[in-house]
Amino acid sequence: FGYVGVLQEENVEASEGQRNVLNQLRDWDLWGPLFICLSLAIILSLRAPTKQTSHVFTTVFVVMWIGSLVVTINAQLLGANMSIFQSLCVLGYCVFPLTVSALTIALLRVTWLGMLWLDLIWLSIGFLWATRVSSVFVGQFVKKERRLLALYPVFFFYLILGWLILLF
């Protein structure tokens, strides 16, 4: 909650700890997001029908990388000054809560707790967490009057991934 001011005001004076975190976001790597993407794809493909496992794996993989790329290009067209790889890295790491939600849902499906309303609760927690963290990152690069335009695709990106989690 300490990053609320980053999205709501134009010129925010961040604390030392917040500046350190935001500066560390500028260093990117793609191994972590790749591992998270592969984990989500494997979890969902294991739950899919036998004839659809390769299609599910491919769909999750493509949606994650193409969706991250679309969100990044949209933010850049709105005036954000960020690297494509930096954005792919952060958006990929932000899928981790959805991956945890998918794993929780998959584990609860084999128990008597595998009910749709519990799945929706777990998915909502992961979705809100992922969207909030991503919006802090994207919001720091886009001007205040354009932030909603930049965050709109972020919302849909995680909504599509959440839909895939519920679907499979």
Residue pairs with C-beta under 8 A, 6 or more apart in sequence:
2 15
2 17
2 18
3 18
3 136
5 12
5 14
6 12
6 14
6 18
6 22
6 136
6 139
6 140
7 135
7 136
7 139
7 147
9 144
10 143
10 144
14 22
22 140
25 86
25 90
25 137
26 86
28 83
28 85
28 86
28 88
28 89
28 90
29 89
30 85
30 88
30 89
30 92
32 89
32 92
32 93
33 68
33 88
33 89
33 91
33 92
33 93
33 95
34 92
36 92
36 93
36 95
36 96
36 99
37 60
37 61
37 64
37 65
37 92
37 95
38 61
39 99
39 103
40 60
40 64
40 95
40 98
40 99
40 102
40 161
40 165
41 56
41 57
41 60
41 61
41 64
42 57
43 99
43 102
43 103
43 106
44 56
44 57
44 60
44 102
44 164
44 165
44 168
45 53
45 54
45 56
45 57
45 60
45 168
46 53
46 106
47 106
47 109
47 168
48 55
48 56
48 168
56 164
56 168
59 164
60 161
60 164
63 160
63 161
63 164
64 92
64 95
64 161
65 88
67 157
67 160
67 161
68 87
68 88
68 91
68 92
68 157
69 84
69 88
70 153
70 157
71 87
71 91
71 138
71 153
71 154
71 157
72 82
72 84
72 87
72 88
72 91
73 84
74 149
74 150
74 153
75 82
75 87
75 138
75 141
75 142
75 150
76 82
76 84
78 142
78 143
78 146
78 149
78 150
79 142
79 143
79 146
80 138
80 141
80 142
80 150
81 141
82 141
87 137
87 138
90 134
90 137
91 134
91 137
91 154
91 157
94 130
94 133
94 134
94 137
94 158
95 130
95 158
95 161
96 130
97 125
97 126
97 127
97 129
97 130
97 133
98 123
98 126
98 127
98 130
98 158
98 161
98 162
98 165
99 126
100 126
101 122
101 123
101 125
101 126
101 127
101 162
101 165
102 126
102 165
104 122
105 114
105 119
105 122
105 123
105 165
108 114
108 118
108 119
108 122
119 166
120 166
123 162
123 165
123 166
126 162
127 158
127 159
127 162
130 158
131 154
131 155
131 158
134 154
134 158
135 151
135 154
138 147
138 150
138 151
138 154
139 147
139 150
139 151
141 150
142 149
142 150
